[in-house]
Amino acid sequence: MTQWHSEKHLRVNVTPFHLDDVDPNSTPGLDPDSKRATKKSLKGMRQELMGLQRRLWAEHERSVLLVLQALDAGGKDGTIRRVFSGVNPQGVQVSGFRQPTPEEASHDYLWRIHQAVPGKGEIGIFNRSHYEDVVATYVTKTINDPERQRRFAEIRSFEDYLDRNGIELVKVFLHISKDEQKQRFQQRVDDPEKQWKFSQSDLSTRKKWAQYQDAYSEAISATSTEESPWFVIPANHRWARDYSIIILLLDRLKMMDPQFPKRPSLKGTVIT
């Protein structure tokens, strides 16, 4: 496989950025013919992720927050299932954010987000996130552009606050093509076991594909910072997507280098 580097291949380093600049069918840093070898390597990488997660949980000082955003059928659920297969569920927390409940709607838009931030030692996963409140709300004209710009500034401040409090953000946009979305929708419609995942509202959103592409591009441009950058992963190929996300998490956890707490020597202790 090609030498892989997340900063080079996936990180958003240009402003303004647009999703049209990324081919969703590409496999950055990976040979398109390396599918079998890449999938084989994932098992060992999951084991490595499990070991680092165990150390993070034992250290109990910092946490990691994986933010997953995508259009409908972008692969968020599958990513969580495949990447975190075998990881100790005690130290992993998954939170999903859809239409706000009446209680959530009675608070500011970041209220429900902050409540779901992972505790010390945990890996948190956001299946959708606060970015729904600057993308979907803007496309549906729930908020106007001045309000959106204000929220961009608030999100940058909020994420900086998380960073300063020991919460490492890994923000990922799973980028699929419109044709790929069509195929995945059709698979859901045709498979009785997947029909529950399909909603007529998905088609309404699909009709606004271009608006959503623009809105996500603008949100990514406005909130990809040095401390909390965005990573855009071409996600038409599930095997390349899974590899990319595991590498991102491994890179971040290795940089954090969590350690088991030191304890006084137990040498000579006899359990009775």
Short mmCIF file of the C-alpha atoms (twelve columns), coordinates in Angstrom:
data_MODEL
# 
_entry.id   MODEL 
# 
loop_
_atom_site.group_PDB 
_atom_site.id 
_atom_site.type_symbol 
_atom_site.label_atom_id 
_atom_site.label_alt_id 
_atom_site.label_comp_id 
_atom_site.label_asym_id 
_atom_site.label_seq_id 
_atom_site.Cartn_x 
_atom_site.Cartn_y 
_atom_site.Cartn_z 
_atom_site.pdbx_PDB_model_num 
ATOM 1   C CA . MET A 1   0.000   0.000   0.000  1 
ATOM 2   C CA . THR A 2   1.049   3.591   -0.572 1 
ATOM 3   C CA . GLN A 3   2.591   5.431   2.371  1 
ATOM 4   C CA . TRP A 4   -0.428  7.003   4.053  1 
ATOM 5   C CA . HIS A 5   -0.541  10.331  5.871  1 
ATOM 6   C CA . SER A 6   -3.813  11.808  7.136  1 
ATOM 7   C CA . GLU A 7   -2.595  15.404  7.129  1 
ATOM 8   C CA . LYS A 8   -1.574  15.164  3.475  1 
ATOM 9   C CA . HIS A 9   -4.437  13.124  2.094  1 
ATOM 10  C CA . LEU A 10  -7.530  14.129  4.056  1 
ATOM 11  C CA . ARG A 11  -7.087  17.304  6.075  1 
ATOM 12  C CA . VAL A 12  -8.758  20.473  4.813  1 
ATOM 13  C CA . ASN A 13  -5.898  22.914  4.425  1 
ATOM 14  C CA . VAL A 14  -7.356  25.420  1.966  1 
ATOM 15  C CA . THR A 15  -9.909  28.193  2.394  1 
ATOM 16  C CA . PRO A 16  -12.353 28.493  0.803  1 
ATOM 17  C CA . PHE A 17  -12.861 24.764  0.437  1 
ATOM 18  C CA . HIS A 18  -15.502 23.000  -1.651 1 
ATOM 19  C CA . LEU A 19  -16.534 19.350  -1.700 1 
ATOM 20  C CA . ASP A 20  -16.459 19.446  -5.496 1 
ATOM 21  C CA . ASP A 21  -12.658 19.513  -5.197 1 
ATOM 22  C CA . VAL A 22  -12.656 16.001  -3.700 1 
ATOM 23  C CA . ASP A 23  -13.484 12.946  -5.802 1 
ATOM 24  C CA . PRO A 24  -15.766 10.755  -3.641 1 
ATOM 25  C CA . ASN A 25  -14.717 7.721   -5.690 1 
ATOM 26  C CA . SER A 26  -11.013 8.199   -4.947 1 
ATOM 27  C CA . THR A 27  -8.909  6.337   -2.370 1 
ATOM 28  C CA . PRO A 28  -6.340  8.936   -1.198 1 
ATOM 29  C CA . GLY A 29  -3.029  7.361   -0.270 1 
ATOM 30  C CA . LEU A 30  -4.288  3.877   -1.101 1 
ATOM 31  C CA . ASP A 31  -3.851  1.791   -4.232 1 
ATOM 32  C CA . PRO A 32  -7.352  1.212   -5.659 1 
ATOM 33  C CA . ASP A 33  -6.299  -2.415  -6.236 1 
ATOM 34  C CA . SER A 34  -5.267  -2.928  -2.606 1 
ATOM 35  C CA . LYS A 35  -8.787  -3.620  -1.303 1 
ATOM 36  C CA . ARG A 36  -8.037  -7.161  -0.125 1 
ATOM 37  C CA . ALA A 37  -4.740  -6.246  1.570  1 
ATOM 38  C CA . THR A 38  -6.273  -3.145  3.162  1 
ATOM 39  C CA . LYS A 39  -9.258  -5.032  4.581  1 
ATOM 40  C CA . LYS A 40  -6.878  -7.685  5.932  1 
ATOM 41  C CA . SER A 41  -4.843  -5.025  7.737  1 
ATOM 42  C CA . LEU A 42  -7.934  -3.617  9.461  1 
ATOM 43  C CA . LYS A 43  -8.068  -6.471  11.971 1 
ATOM 44  C CA . GLY A 44  -4.651  -5.636  13.387 1 
ATOM 45  C CA . MET A 45  -5.466  -1.936  13.378 1 
ATOM 46  C CA . ARG A 46  -8.638  -2.556  15.393 1 
ATOM 47  C CA . GLN A 47  -6.548  -4.457  17.933 1 
ATOM 48  C CA . GLU A 48  -4.201  -1.486  18.157 1 
ATOM 49  C CA . LEU A 49  -7.175  0.843   18.596 1 
ATOM 50  C CA . MET A 50  -8.487  -1.377  21.395 1 
ATOM 51  C CA . GLY A 51  -5.142  -1.185  23.197 1 
ATOM 52  C CA . LEU A 52  -4.976  2.605   22.968 1 
ATOM 53  C CA . GLN A 53  -8.600  2.916   24.072 1 
ATOM 54  C CA . ARG A 54  -7.835  0.722   27.083 1 
ATOM 55  C CA . ARG A 55  -4.983  3.030   28.061 1 
ATOM 56  C CA . LEU A 56  -7.143  6.135   27.543 1 
ATOM 57  C CA . TRP A 57  -9.862  4.664   29.777 1 
ATOM 58  C CA . ALA A 58  -7.360  3.673   32.471 1 
ATOM 59  C CA . GLU A 59  -5.603  7.052   32.390 1 
ATOM 60  C CA . HIS A 60  -8.978  8.808   32.805 1 
ATOM 61  C CA . GLU A 61  -7.631  12.286  32.127 1 
ATOM 62  C CA . ARG A 62  -8.519  13.117  28.520 1 
ATOM 63  C CA . SER A 63  -11.029 12.046  25.879 1 
ATOM 64  C CA . VAL A 64  -11.540 11.826  22.123 1 
ATOM 65  C CA . LEU A 65  -14.607 13.024  20.225 1 
ATOM 66  C CA . LEU A 66  -15.187 11.708  16.702 1 
ATOM 67  C CA . VAL A 67  -17.665 13.933  14.843 1 
ATOM 68  C CA . LEU A 68  -19.231 12.200  11.838 1 
ATOM 69  C CA . GLN A 69  -21.134 14.245  9.281  1 
ATOM 70  C CA . ALA A 70  -22.490 13.136  5.917  1 
ATOM 71  C CA . LEU A 71  -25.483 13.401  3.671  1 
ATOM 72  C CA . ASP A 72  -28.139 10.684  3.953  1 
ATOM 73  C CA . ALA A 73  -26.708 7.200   3.199  1 
ATOM 74  C CA . GLY A 74  -23.210 8.606   3.632  1 
ATOM 75  C CA . GLY A 75  -22.159 5.675   5.813  1 
ATOM 76  C CA . LYS A 76  -22.145 7.018   9.360  1 
ATOM 77  C CA . ASP A 77  -23.829 3.956   10.891 1 
ATOM 78  C CA . GLY A 78  -21.661 1.519   8.950  1 
ATOM 79  C CA . THR A 79  -18.530 3.414   9.921  1 
ATOM 80  C CA . ILE A 80  -19.343 3.197   13.612 1 
ATOM 81  C CA . ARG A 81  -20.166 -0.494  13.337 1 
ATOM 82  C CA . ARG A 82  -17.043 -1.476  11.397 1 
ATOM 83  C CA . VAL A 83  -14.424 0.804   12.939 1 
ATOM 84  C CA . PHE A 84  -15.371 0.149   16.549 1 
ATOM 85  C CA . SER A 85  -16.053 -3.575  16.232 1 
ATOM 86  C CA . GLY A 86  -14.539 -5.273  19.284 1 
ATOM 87  C CA . VAL A 87  -13.727 -2.061  21.165 1 
ATOM 88  C CA . ASN A 88  -14.682 -2.142  24.855 1 
ATOM 89  C CA . PRO A 89  -18.159 -0.533  24.960 1 
ATOM 90  C CA . GLN A 90  -17.530 0.631   28.532 1 
ATOM 91  C CA . GLY A 91  -15.320 3.428   27.242 1 
ATOM 92  C CA . VAL A 92  -17.245 4.342   24.071 1 
ATOM 93  C CA . GLN A 93  -20.302 6.584   23.893 1 
ATOM 94  C CA . VAL A 94  -22.370 7.054   20.715 1 
ATOM 95  C CA . SER A 95  -24.762 10.000  20.434 1 
ATOM 96  C CA . GLY A 96  -27.101 10.731  17.544 1 
ATOM 97  C CA . PHE A 97  -28.588 14.125  16.733 1 
ATOM 98  C CA . ARG A 98  -31.661 14.447  14.564 1 
ATOM 99  C CA . GLN A 99  -34.669 16.738  14.839 1 
ATOM 100 C CA . PRO A 100 -34.507 18.348  18.311 1 
ATOM 101 C CA . THR A 101 -36.991 17.097  20.882 1 
ATOM 102 C CA . PRO A 102 -39.319 19.679  22.464 1 
ATOM 103 C CA . GLU A 103 -37.021 19.851  25.478 1 
ATOM 104 C CA . GLU A 104 -33.913 20.296  23.330 1 
ATOM 105 C CA . ALA A 105 -35.644 22.941  21.219 1 
ATOM 106 C CA . SER A 106 -36.414 24.925  24.370 1 
ATOM 107 C CA . HIS A 107 -32.669 25.438  24.962 1 
ATOM 108 C CA . ASP A 108 -29.879 26.944  22.886 1 
ATOM 109 C CA . TYR A 109 -28.714 24.779  19.980 1 
ATOM 110 C CA . LEU A 110 -25.463 23.728  21.700 1 
ATOM 111 C CA . TRP A 111 -27.186 22.595  24.903 1 
ATOM 112 C CA . ARG A 112 -27.842 19.030  23.774 1 
ATOM 113 C CA . ILE A 113 -24.387 18.826  22.200 1 
ATOM 114 C CA . HIS A 114 -22.525 19.786  25.354 1 
ATOM 115 C CA . GLN A 115 -24.478 17.252  27.388 1 
ATOM 116 C CA . ALA A 116 -23.224 14.459  25.099 1 
ATOM 117 C CA . VAL A 117 -19.543 15.416  25.183 1 
ATOM 118 C CA . PRO A 118 -17.528 12.371  26.318 1 
ATOM 119 C CA . GLY A 119 -16.248 12.181  29.874 1 
ATOM 120 C CA . LYS A 120 -12.630 11.653  30.824 1 
ATOM 121 C CA . GLY A 121 -11.237 8.418   29.444 1 
ATOM 122 C CA . GLU A 122 -14.005 7.995   26.878 1 
ATOM 123 C CA . ILE A 123 -14.159 7.967   23.110 1 
ATOM 124 C CA . GLY A 124 -17.297 9.814   22.078 1 
ATOM 125 C CA . ILE A 125 -18.897 9.440   18.663 1 
ATOM 126 C CA . PHE A 126 -21.354 11.969  17.268 1 
ATOM 127 C CA . ASN A 127 -23.611 10.522  14.557 1 
ATOM 128 C CA . ARG A 128 -24.524 13.938  13.167 1 
ATOM 129 C CA . SER A 129 -23.698 16.869  15.414 1 
ATOM 130 C CA . HIS A 130 -23.955 20.603  16.033 1 
ATOM 131 C CA . TYR A 131 -23.200 21.072  12.335 1 
ATOM 132 C CA . GLU A 132 -26.802 20.176  11.577 1 
ATOM 133 C CA . ASP A 133 -27.607 23.556  13.142 1 
ATOM 134 C CA . VAL A 134 -25.574 25.498  10.577 1 
ATOM 135 C CA . VAL A 135 -26.226 23.326  7.510  1 
ATOM 136 C CA . ALA A 136 -29.720 21.806  7.532  1 
ATOM 137 C CA . THR A 137 -31.182 24.842  9.287  1 
ATOM 138 C CA . TYR A 138 -29.646 27.141  6.677  1 
ATOM 139 C CA . VAL A 139 -30.722 25.089  3.652  1 
ATOM 140 C CA . THR A 140 -34.289 24.882  4.991  1 
ATOM 141 C CA . LYS A 141 -34.207 28.627  5.730  1 
ATOM 142 C CA . THR A 142 -34.771 28.155  9.449  1 
ATOM 143 C CA . ILE A 143 -31.861 30.540  10.001 1 
ATOM 144 C CA . ASN A 144 -30.488 33.291  7.757  1 
ATOM 145 C CA . ASP A 145 -26.870 33.936  6.806  1 
ATOM 146 C CA . PRO A 146 -26.075 36.473  9.572  1 
ATOM 147 C CA . GLU A 147 -27.302 33.933  12.139 1 
ATOM 148 C CA . ARG A 148 -25.273 31.200  10.462 1 
ATOM 149 C CA . GLN A 149 -22.123 33.312  10.561 1 
ATOM 150 C CA . ARG A 150 -22.689 34.001  14.258 1 
ATOM 151 C CA . ARG A 151 -23.051 30.280  14.886 1 
ATOM 152 C CA . PHE A 152 -19.843 29.564  12.985 1 
ATOM 153 C CA . ALA A 153 -18.024 31.849  15.443 1 
ATOM 154 C CA . GLU A 154 -19.754 30.212  18.414 1 
ATOM 155 C CA . ILE A 155 -18.819 26.731  17.186 1 
ATOM 156 C CA . ARG A 156 -15.181 27.721  16.770 1 
ATOM 157 C CA . SER A 157 -15.183 29.038  20.332 1 
ATOM 158 C CA . PHE A 158 -16.996 25.953  21.640 1 
ATOM 159 C CA . GLU A 159 -14.538 23.574  19.977 1 
ATOM 160 C CA . ASP A 160 -11.607 25.607  21.243 1 
ATOM 161 C CA . TYR A 161 -13.093 25.298  24.738 1 
ATOM 162 C CA . LEU A 162 -13.310 21.510  24.350 1 
ATOM 163 C CA . ASP A 163 -9.709  21.362  23.142 1 
ATOM 164 C CA . ARG A 164 -8.487  23.385  26.128 1 
ATOM 165 C CA . ASN A 165 -10.314 20.982  28.428 1 
ATOM 166 C CA . GLY A 166 -8.602  17.862  27.158 1 
ATOM 167 C CA . ILE A 167 -11.145 16.757  24.546 1 
ATOM 168 C CA . GLU A 168 -9.477  15.902  21.250 1 
ATOM 169 C CA . LEU A 169 -11.806 16.482  18.285 1 
ATOM 170 C CA . VAL A 170 -11.592 14.432  15.110 1 
ATOM 171 C CA . LYS A 171 -14.069 15.989  12.662 1 
ATOM 172 C CA . VAL A 172 -14.870 13.848  9.639  1 
ATOM 173 C CA . PHE A 173 -17.092 14.453  6.644  1 
ATOM 174 C CA . LEU A 174 -17.939 11.262  4.730  1 
ATOM 175 C CA . HIS A 175 -18.153 12.351  1.101  1 
ATOM 176 C CA . ILE A 176 -20.209 10.239  -1.315 1 
ATOM 177 C CA . SER A 177 -21.368 10.996  -4.842 1 
ATOM 178 C CA . LYS A 178 -24.965 11.622  -5.830 1 
ATOM 179 C CA . ASP A 179 -24.951 8.428   -7.915 1 
ATOM 180 C CA . GLU A 180 -23.664 6.417   -4.956 1 
ATOM 181 C CA . GLN A 181 -26.397 7.826   -2.751 1 
ATOM 182 C CA . LYS A 182 -28.968 6.795   -5.357 1 
ATOM 183 C CA . GLN A 183 -27.646 3.224   -5.334 1 
ATOM 184 C CA . ARG A 184 -27.677 3.026   -1.544 1 
ATOM 185 C CA . PHE A 185 -31.211 4.400   -1.350 1 
ATOM 186 C CA . GLN A 186 -32.337 1.836   -3.892 1 
ATOM 187 C CA . GLN A 187 -30.691 -0.958  -1.902 1 
ATOM 188 C CA . ARG A 188 -32.631 0.151   1.159  1 
ATOM 189 C CA . VAL A 189 -35.916 0.204   -0.735 1 
ATOM 190 C CA . ASP A 190 -35.300 -3.243  -2.237 1 
ATOM 191 C CA . ASP A 191 -34.153 -4.949  0.968  1 
ATOM 192 C CA . PRO A 192 -36.974 -5.603  3.503  1 
ATOM 193 C CA . GLU A 193 -34.405 -5.614  6.312  1 
ATOM 194 C CA . LYS A 194 -33.168 -2.145  5.361  1 
ATOM 195 C CA . GLN A 195 -36.419 -0.419  4.452  1 
ATOM 196 C CA . TRP A 196 -36.731 0.966   7.962  1 
ATOM 197 C CA . LYS A 197 -33.692 3.143   7.238  1 
ATOM 198 C CA . PHE A 198 -35.409 4.837   4.305  1 
ATOM 199 C CA . SER A 199 -37.704 7.832   4.622  1 
ATOM 200 C CA . GLN A 200 -39.558 9.914   2.062  1 
ATOM 201 C CA . SER A 201 -37.874 12.939  3.636  1 
ATOM 202 C CA . ASP A 202 -34.574 11.550  2.309  1 
ATOM 203 C CA . LEU A 203 -35.836 12.256  -1.205 1 
ATOM 204 C CA . SER A 204 -36.744 15.822  -0.288 1 
ATOM 205 C CA . THR A 205 -33.211 16.360  0.967  1 
ATOM 206 C CA . ARG A 206 -31.778 14.719  -2.144 1 
ATOM 207 C CA . LYS A 207 -33.561 17.273  -4.337 1 
ATOM 208 C CA . LYS A 208 -31.454 19.929  -2.598 1 
ATOM 209 C CA . TRP A 209 -28.160 18.104  -3.184 1 
ATOM 210 C CA . ALA A 210 -26.354 21.155  -4.587 1 
ATOM 211 C CA . GLN A 211 -27.517 23.397  -1.740 1 
ATOM 212 C CA . TYR A 212 -26.308 20.897  0.844  1 
ATOM 213 C CA . GLN A 213 -22.955 20.510  -0.916 1 
ATOM 214 C CA . ASP A 214 -22.496 24.280  -0.826 1 
ATOM 215 C CA . ALA A 215 -23.654 24.616  2.789  1 
ATOM 216 C CA . TYR A 216 -21.367 21.858  4.038  1 
ATOM 217 C CA . SER A 217 -18.454 23.290  2.082  1 
ATOM 218 C CA . GLU A 218 -19.006 26.709  3.649  1 
ATOM 219 C CA . ALA A 219 -19.341 25.231  7.146  1 
ATOM 220 C CA . ILE A 220 -16.145 23.214  6.729  1 
ATOM 221 C CA . SER A 221 -14.288 26.275  5.421  1 
ATOM 222 C CA . ALA A 222 -15.483 28.403  8.337  1 
ATOM 223 C CA . THR A 223 -14.702 25.923  11.125 1 
ATOM 224 C CA . SER A 224 -11.594 23.997  10.050 1 
ATOM 225 C CA . THR A 225 -9.033  25.400  12.471 1 
ATOM 226 C CA . GLU A 226 -5.495  24.506  13.479 1 
ATOM 227 C CA . GLU A 227 -6.697  22.904  16.711 1 
ATOM 228 C CA . SER A 228 -9.866  21.310  15.262 1 
ATOM 229 C CA . PRO A 229 -9.374  20.692  11.548 1 
ATOM 230 C CA . TRP A 230 -11.824 18.949  9.257  1 
ATOM 231 C CA . PHE A 231 -10.965 15.738  7.432  1 
ATOM 232 C CA . VAL A 232 -12.931 14.956  4.275  1 
ATOM 233 C CA . ILE A 233 -12.968 11.234  3.463  1 
ATOM 234 C CA . PRO A 234 -14.041 10.022  0.024  1 
ATOM 235 C CA . ALA A 235 -16.595 7.401   1.067  1 
ATOM 236 C CA . ASN A 236 -17.888 5.649   -2.043 1 
ATOM 237 C CA . HIS A 237 -15.576 2.740   -1.170 1 
ATOM 238 C CA . ARG A 238 -16.363 1.449   2.320  1 
ATOM 239 C CA . TRP A 239 -13.057 -0.387  2.750  1 
ATOM 240 C CA . ALA A 240 -11.020 2.774   2.048  1 
ATOM 241 C CA . ARG A 241 -13.330 4.837   4.256  1 
ATOM 242 C CA . ASP A 242 -12.916 2.483   7.217  1 
ATOM 243 C CA . TYR A 243 -9.151  2.391   6.818  1 
ATOM 244 C CA . SER A 244 -8.939  6.191   6.661  1 
ATOM 245 C CA . ILE A 245 -10.963 6.700   9.842  1 
ATOM 246 C CA . ILE A 246 -9.078  4.084   11.844 1 
ATOM 247 C CA . ILE A 247 -5.804  5.705   10.778 1 
ATOM 248 C CA . LEU A 248 -7.084  9.127   11.868 1 
ATOM 249 C CA . LEU A 249 -8.032  7.771   15.294 1 
ATOM 250 C CA . LEU A 250 -4.766  5.871   15.685 1 
ATOM 251 C CA . ASP A 251 -2.782  8.970   14.720 1 
ATOM 252 C CA . ARG A 252 -4.603  11.089  17.285 1 
ATOM 253 C CA . LEU A 253 -4.384  8.540   20.101 1 
ATOM 254 C CA . LYS A 254 -0.697  7.892   19.441 1 
ATOM 255 C CA . MET A 255 -0.081  11.629  19.593 1 
ATOM 256 C CA . MET A 256 -1.932  11.765  22.927 1 
ATOM 257 C CA . ASP A 257 0.012   8.718   24.155 1 
ATOM 258 C CA . PRO A 258 -2.271  7.816   27.102 1 
ATOM 259 C CA . GLN A 259 -0.588  5.885   29.909 1 
ATOM 260 C CA . PHE A 260 -1.704  3.415   32.540 1 
ATOM 261 C CA . PRO A 261 -1.710  5.123   35.957 1 
ATOM 262 C CA . LYS A 262 1.342   4.470   38.049 1 
ATOM 263 C CA . ARG A 263 0.688   2.697   41.317 1 
ATOM 264 C CA . PRO A 264 2.936   1.730   44.231 1 
ATOM 265 C CA . SER A 265 4.648   -1.593  43.632 1 
ATOM 266 C CA . LEU A 266 2.474   -4.552  44.532 1 
ATOM 267 C CA . LYS A 267 5.446   -6.891  44.716 1 
ATOM 268 C CA . GLY A 268 5.089   -9.255  47.652 1 
ATOM 269 C CA . THR A 269 1.352   -8.609  48.065 1 
ATOM 270 C CA . VAL A 270 -0.502  -11.754 49.012 1 
ATOM 271 C CA . ILE A 271 -4.227  -12.030 48.349 1 
ATOM 272 C CA . THR A 272 -5.994  -14.003 51.060 1 
# 
